[in-house]
């Protein structure tokens, strides 16, 4: 049985993209005495489409000891406070988790959300007003957010530099073949330059899934539920100010992202190619923007995840293991949570350990899948695509939750199975609120059942919050970034 051998001191990560670099740094932090080697090929480019992170990126930085201000300085990073959804519904909404709202609980009940929803307050008012006016908190001691946008290529350059400083070997070679032993484990890797062997292997080869597919892993497609399967990515010129959020604008056949990085904007149109092709998508974008664009990448994908991301002495991570779609920037966050989960199981692992890990990863991916599906439950009818979306299947796991949440706010108890989900009750409330998928009368009845003194107290707190958020110590987002880059803050 795998796991009886106690010395697993040599780990090879194949692939030098964001997932591979993040994995190596977390592993080296957890296991400083182990030999971590990254094998990547300079001939193989990175996807570099997603330029946004979730709040899990801050957990990664904190764990491996990277200063967030250094990320801003070295990766053209900007502050991300959430995602602004434009034109998906009659009223635009904002998926931004305001700390004041999620920290104010009665038991598991997020009472400020209950107050705002039951009083039909504009959903965007559950977020800091200054954010939608391109302002961030002028905090000189810590980053004003735990999420970022960044230039993916510069992020990888910076993380590679950190890896080398921490004695993580980075080898330039292209793996051509994977050799298995008689136990169906990976014995060694055949590169263009030489062969390599280790005790454990991490597959970060992207959509190729070069290692894990050799061990029999199968892709579970989500295309029954999620219809996005292609994207074009393109840059646009710098502007005088930056939004501290991602803008997700609904288009005729999907949606368009707009992300600021220092010196330019990253953009993309994610669509279903059953309705249009890349050329049609480019034309639609150009008509919207009023000028020509230069498409930098055209990516085709099948939304889904591996049935078993960990098999024998190999684990797949990043695009090798899963990819849903760019909405909500889940890819990097999933990799971070996966490797954090992995380090709890790696030492002395056995087949039972691997089975439990894979089960938890399936739960994590179902959580992401269902959360992304939620965003498409809208009443848009400006194209055949949006009309057809209304009739797609919804997983029973999501349908059952929506039936319950129509009449009460989600609570933490609804998310059992693992602590490594990407989206918990506050995330779901924010989007459900924006899409108006909860019953106003039911939520009002739920909130009104609390004692009068609690209701009155929450009313005063929320009113004070709405009055104070405009006069906080805020500064222009771009000016803040400029100050950080000049060293005026740290």
Beta strands, then each sheet from edge to edge (+ up, - down):
strand 1: 10-14
strand 2: 35-40
strand 3: 78-80
strand 4: 83-86
strand 5: 93-95
strand 6: 105-106
strand 7: 109-110
strand 8: 135-137
strand 9: 147-149
strand 10: 169-172
strand 11: 175-180
strand 12: 186-191
strand 13: 195-196
strand 14: 200-203
strand 15: 219-221
strand 16: 230-236
strand 17: 246-250
strand 18: 254-261
strand 19: 264-271
strand 20: 295-300
strand 21: 304-306
strand 22: 310-311
strand 23: 314-316
strand 24: 322-323
strand 25: 474-476
sheet 1: 10+ 2+ 1+ 14+ 23+ 22-
sheet 2: 3+ 9-
sheet 3: 5+ 4- 17- 18+ 19- 16+ 20-
sheet 4: 6+ 7-
sheet 5: 8+ 25-
sheet 6: 11+ 12- 13+
sheet 7: 15+ 21- 24+
end
